[in-house]
Amino acid sequence: MFKEDTEMNKIEVLPGLRNIIDDYTEKAKASAEDVKLVLLDKHSGLAKQVDAFTTTYKKFQVEAQEASIRAVETHRRTAKQLLRQASAAHSATASDADGSGSSVGLQLLQDAEASSEKLHGELMNLESDLVETAQELIAAMEGSIEAIGSEAREVATEHFRTIEVLENNFFENVSQLAVTLLERMASEDGEDDDYLTDECRAILNDRDALNNAINGSHDIHIGKLLAQEDAMREQSLAKVAEIVKNAKEQEWTRNRARIAEVLHIKAKHLSEINHVRDEINRVDEEFY
């Protein structure tokens, strides 16, 4: 704070000022160390909430993935059997006088399509449930970390109020020091007082410059203090918002990728079915 103080160097020649500065600095550092420990604890609590969300979120993802795998495997067994039967019926068509084998094959393909549609519905339902769960988990995490962030900001606000009190006391002590030195200089022995240097006397004799320097220094300190408080508050709010935003964006990206994957699975299965259907239709055309 004193590094940005352009007025302090104008009054640093006042004897006793260094002691006041050191006292102020020591108390401010002690307060900062205390609040640092509390804020680190709050940060740890926030990190634990995020980790808990991530762990639970991944758990539900794994469960949905396992359920999806089971559903796909069930369909594949069913579809494999139906397509094999349809192919067999297709092969038998060549020896059928009436071509009835092809109609049986086509019916089997319809059954395979029904299995594919059933699988698609199951996969979409699993994904819908996962999306809903993710939204609930994100909302719960958001509430938890916002509460922790609010507590941290309250602690920081109390700290800044403590520093503000120290600053006001510092201002009063410096002002009182100036009054004391002025009285000492105006005393009978003031002219011969070695305690007052020529530089000190010069600033004391210029009352306007003295008052402006003291008041200006105080204004700089208060301005810096309030700016730091605002910056910390904005950083806290931004941190929470960023965590929630990232969680939502990751879930959105995952959902889009999963939907595309489910659609690809359906298209692949239908392609396999249509391949067998084309073979059956080709035989029908040759038969007739």
C-alpha positions as CSV (number, residue, x, y, z in Angstrom):
1,M,0.0,0.0,0.0
2,F,2.8,2.4,0.9
3,K,4.5,1.7,-2.5
4,E,1.7,3.4,-4.3
5,D,1.6,6.3,-1.8
6,T,3.1,9.3,-3.6
7,E,2.4,11.7,-0.7
8,M,4.2,9.8,2.1
9,N,7.6,10.8,0.9
10,K,6.6,14.4,1.5
11,I,6.2,13.8,5.2
12,E,8.6,11.0,5.8
13,V,11.0,13.5,7.4
14,L,8.7,13.8,10.4
15,P,10.4,12.2,13.4
16,G,8.4,9.4,14.9
17,L,6.6,8.6,11.6
18,R,8.5,5.4,11.0
19,N,7.3,4.0,14.3
20,I,3.7,4.7,13.4
21,I,4.2,3.1,10.0
22,D,5.9,0.0,11.4
23,D,3.1,-0.5,14.0
24,Y,0.4,-0.2,11.3
25,T,2.3,-2.5,8.9
26,E,2.8,-5.1,11.7
27,K,-0.9,-5.2,12.7
28,A,-2.0,-5.3,9.0
29,K,0.3,-8.3,8.3
30,A,-1.0,-10.1,11.3
31,S,-4.6,-9.6,10.2
32,A,-3.7,-10.7,6.7
33,E,-2.1,-13.9,8.0
34,D,-5.1,-14.8,10.0
35,V,-7.6,-14.3,7.2
36,K,-5.3,-16.1,4.8
37,L,-5.6,-19.3,6.9
38,V,-9.4,-19.0,6.9
39,L,-9.6,-18.3,3.2
40,L,-7.3,-21.3,2.4
41,D,-9.7,-23.5,4.5
42,K,-12.7,-22.1,2.4
43,H,-10.8,-22.8,-0.8
44,S,-10.1,-26.4,0.4
45,G,-13.8,-26.8,1.1
46,L,-14.7,-25.5,-2.3
47,A,-12.3,-27.9,-4.0
48,K,-13.8,-30.8,-2.0
49,Q,-17.3,-29.9,-3.3
50,V,-16.0,-29.9,-6.8
51,D,-14.2,-33.2,-6.4
52,A,-17.3,-34.7,-4.8
53,F,-19.4,-33.6,-7.8
54,T,-16.8,-35.0,-10.3
55,T,-16.7,-38.3,-8.5
56,T,-20.5,-38.7,-8.3
57,Y,-20.9,-37.5,-11.9
58,K,-18.5,-40.0,-13.2
59,K,-20.2,-42.7,-11.2
60,F,-23.5,-42.1,-12.9
61,Q,-21.7,-41.9,-16.3
62,V,-20.2,-45.3,-15.7
63,E,-23.5,-46.8,-14.6
64,A,-25.2,-45.4,-17.7
65,Q,-22.4,-46.7,-19.9
66,E,-22.6,-50.2,-18.4
67,A,-26.4,-50.2,-18.9
68,S,-25.9,-49.1,-22.5
69,I,-23.4,-51.9,-23.2
70,R,-25.8,-54.5,-21.8
71,A,-28.6,-53.1,-24.0
72,V,-26.4,-53.1,-27.1
73,E,-25.2,-56.7,-26.4
74,T,-28.8,-57.9,-25.9
75,H,-29.8,-56.3,-29.3
76,R,-26.8,-57.7,-31.1
77,R,-27.6,-61.2,-29.9
78,T,-31.2,-60.8,-31.0
79,A,-30.4,-59.1,-34.3
80,K,-27.6,-61.6,-35.1
81,Q,-30.1,-64.5,-34.7
82,L,-32.8,-62.8,-36.7
83,L,-30.5,-61.8,-39.5
84,R,-29.1,-65.3,-39.6
85,Q,-32.6,-66.7,-39.8
86,A,-33.5,-64.1,-42.5
87,S,-30.5,-65.1,-44.5
88,A,-31.4,-68.8,-44.2
89,A,-34.9,-68.0,-45.4
90,H,-33.5,-66.0,-48.2
91,S,-31.3,-69.0,-49.3
92,A,-34.3,-71.3,-49.1
93,T,-36.3,-69.0,-51.4
94,A,-34.3,-70.2,-54.4
95,S,-35.8,-73.7,-54.0
96,D,-39.3,-72.5,-53.0
97,A,-41.8,-72.8,-55.8
98,D,-43.9,-69.9,-54.4
99,G,-41.0,-67.8,-53.0
100,S,-42.6,-67.9,-49.5
101,G,-39.2,-68.0,-47.9
102,S,-38.6,-64.3,-48.8
103,S,-41.7,-63.2,-47.0
104,V,-40.5,-65.0,-43.9
105,G,-37.1,-63.4,-44.3
106,L,-38.7,-59.9,-44.6
107,Q,-40.8,-60.5,-41.5
108,L,-37.6,-61.5,-39.6
109,L,-36.0,-58.3,-40.8
110,Q,-38.9,-56.3,-39.4
111,D,-38.4,-58.0,-36.1
112,A,-34.7,-57.0,-36.3
113,E,-35.7,-53.4,-37.0
114,A,-38.1,-53.5,-34.0
115,S,-35.2,-54.6,-31.9
116,S,-33.1,-51.8,-33.2
117,E,-35.8,-49.2,-32.5
118,K,-36.1,-50.7,-29.0
119,L,-32.4,-50.4,-28.4
120,H,-32.4,-46.8,-29.7
121,G,-35.2,-45.9,-27.3
122,E,-33.4,-47.5,-24.4
123,L,-30.1,-45.7,-25.2
124,M,-31.9,-42.3,-25.5
125,N,-33.8,-42.9,-22.3
126,L,-30.5,-43.7,-20.5
127,E,-29.0,-40.5,-21.9
128,S,-32.0,-38.5,-21.0
129,D,-31.8,-39.8,-17.4
130,L,-28.1,-39.0,-17.3
131,V,-28.6,-35.5,-18.5
132,E,-31.3,-34.9,-15.9
133,T,-29.0,-36.3,-13.2
134,A,-26.1,-34.1,-14.4
135,Q,-28.3,-31.0,-14.2
136,E,-29.3,-31.9,-10.6
137,L,-25.7,-32.5,-9.6
138,I,-24.5,-29.3,-11.2
139,A,-27.2,-27.3,-9.5
140,A,-26.4,-28.9,-6.1
141,M,-22.7,-28.2,-6.6
142,E,-23.4,-24.6,-7.6
143,G,-25.4,-24.1,-4.4
144,S,-22.7,-25.5,-2.3
145,I,-19.8,-23.6,-3.8
146,E,-21.8,-20.4,-3.9
147,A,-22.4,-20.7,-0.2
148,I,-18.7,-21.3,0.5
149,G,-17.8,-18.4,-1.8
150,S,-20.3,-16.2,0.1
151,E,-18.7,-17.2,3.4
152,A,-15.2,-16.4,2.0
153,R,-16.3,-13.0,0.8
154,E,-17.8,-12.2,4.3
155,V,-14.4,-13.2,5.9
156,A,-12.6,-11.0,3.4
157,T,-15.0,-8.1,4.0
158,E,-14.3,-8.3,7.7
159,H,-10.6,-8.3,7.0
160,F,-10.8,-5.2,4.9
161,R,-12.9,-3.5,7.6
162,T,-10.2,-4.3,10.1
163,I,-7.6,-2.8,7.8
164,E,-9.8,0.2,7.3
165,V,-9.9,0.7,11.1
166,L,-6.1,0.4,11.2
167,E,-5.8,2.9,8.4
168,N,-8.1,5.4,10.1
169,N,-6.0,5.0,13.3
170,F,-2.9,5.5,11.3
171,F,-4.3,8.7,9.8
172,E,-5.2,10.0,13.2
173,N,-1.8,9.1,14.7
174,V,0.0,10.8,11.8
175,S,-2.3,13.9,12.2
176,Q,-1.6,13.9,16.0
177,L,2.1,13.5,15.3
178,A,2.0,16.6,13.1
179,V,0.2,18.6,15.8
180,T,2.7,17.5,18.5
181,L,5.6,18.5,16.3
182,L,4.1,21.8,15.5
183,E,3.6,22.5,19.2
184,R,7.1,21.4,19.9
185,M,8.5,23.7,17.2
186,A,6.4,26.6,18.5
187,S,7.6,26.2,22.1
188,E,10.2,28.4,23.7
189,D,13.0,25.9,23.0
190,G,11.7,25.1,19.6
191,E,14.3,26.9,17.6
192,D,17.1,25.1,19.4
193,D,15.4,21.6,19.4
194,D,17.8,19.2,17.6
195,Y,14.9,16.7,17.3
196,L,13.5,18.8,14.5
197,T,15.6,18.7,11.4
198,D,15.6,21.5,8.8
199,E,13.6,19.3,6.4
200,C,11.1,18.7,9.2
201,R,10.8,22.4,10.0
202,A,10.3,23.1,6.3
203,I,7.2,20.9,6.0
204,L,5.8,21.9,9.3
205,N,6.0,25.6,8.3
206,D,4.0,24.9,5.2
207,R,0.7,23.9,6.8
208,D,-1.2,23.5,3.6
209,A,1.4,21.2,2.1
210,L,1.6,19.2,5.4
211,N,-2.2,18.8,5.6
212,N,-2.5,18.0,1.9
213,A,0.2,15.3,2.2
214,I,-1.4,13.7,5.2
215,N,-4.9,13.8,3.7
216,G,-3.7,12.7,0.3
217,S,-1.8,9.7,1.8
218,H,-5.0,8.7,3.6
219,D,-7.1,9.0,0.4
220,I,-4.5,6.9,-1.5
221,H,-4.6,4.1,1.2
222,I,-8.4,4.0,1.4
223,G,-8.7,4.0,-2.4
224,K,-6.2,1.1,-2.7
225,L,-8.0,-0.8,0.1
226,L,-11.4,-0.5,-1.6
227,A,-9.9,-1.4,-5.0
228,Q,-8.4,-4.6,-3.5
229,E,-11.7,-5.4,-1.8
230,D,-13.6,-5.0,-5.1
231,A,-11.0,-7.1,-6.9
232,M,-11.2,-9.9,-4.4
233,R,-15.0,-10.0,-4.5
234,E,-15.0,-10.1,-8.3
235,Q,-12.4,-12.8,-8.4
236,S,-14.5,-14.9,-5.9
237,L,-17.7,-14.5,-8.0
238,A,-15.8,-15.2,-11.2
239,K,-14.2,-18.4,-9.8
240,V,-17.6,-19.8,-8.8
241,A,-19.2,-18.8,-12.1
242,E,-16.2,-20.4,-14.1
243,I,-16.5,-23.7,-12.2
244,V,-20.3,-23.9,-13.0
245,K,-19.8,-22.8,-16.6
246,N,-17.1,-25.4,-17.2
247,A,-19.3,-28.2,-15.7
248,K,-22.2,-27.2,-17.9
249,E,-20.1,-26.9,-21.0
250,Q,-18.5,-30.3,-20.4
251,E,-21.9,-31.9,-19.9
252,W,-23.3,-30.3,-23.0
253,T,-20.3,-31.5,-25.1
254,R,-20.6,-35.0,-23.6
255,N,-24.3,-35.1,-24.4
256,R,-23.9,-34.0,-28.0
257,A,-21.2,-36.6,-28.5
258,R,-23.3,-39.3,-27.0
259,I,-26.4,-38.4,-29.0
260,A,-24.3,-38.6,-32.2
261,E,-22.9,-42.0,-31.1
262,V,-26.4,-43.3,-30.4
263,L,-27.6,-42.2,-33.8
264,H,-24.5,-43.8,-35.4
265,I,-25.3,-47.1,-33.6
266,K,-28.8,-47.0,-35.0
267,A,-27.7,-46.2,-38.5
268,K,-25.1,-49.0,-38.4
269,H,-27.7,-51.6,-37.3
270,L,-30.2,-50.4,-39.9
271,S,-27.5,-50.6,-42.6
272,E,-26.8,-54.3,-41.6
273,I,-30.6,-55.0,-41.8
274,N,-31.0,-53.2,-45.1
275,H,-28.1,-55.2,-46.6
276,V,-29.9,-58.5,-45.9
277,R,-33.2,-56.9,-47.2
278,D,-31.5,-55.9,-50.4
279,E,-30.3,-59.5,-50.9
280,I,-33.8,-60.8,-50.3
281,N,-35.4,-58.2,-52.7
282,R,-32.8,-59.1,-55.3
283,V,-33.8,-62.8,-55.2
284,D,-37.4,-61.8,-55.4
285,E,-36.7,-59.9,-58.6
286,E,-34.8,-62.8,-60.1
287,F,-37.6,-65.2,-59.0
288,Y,-40.3,-63.3,-60.8
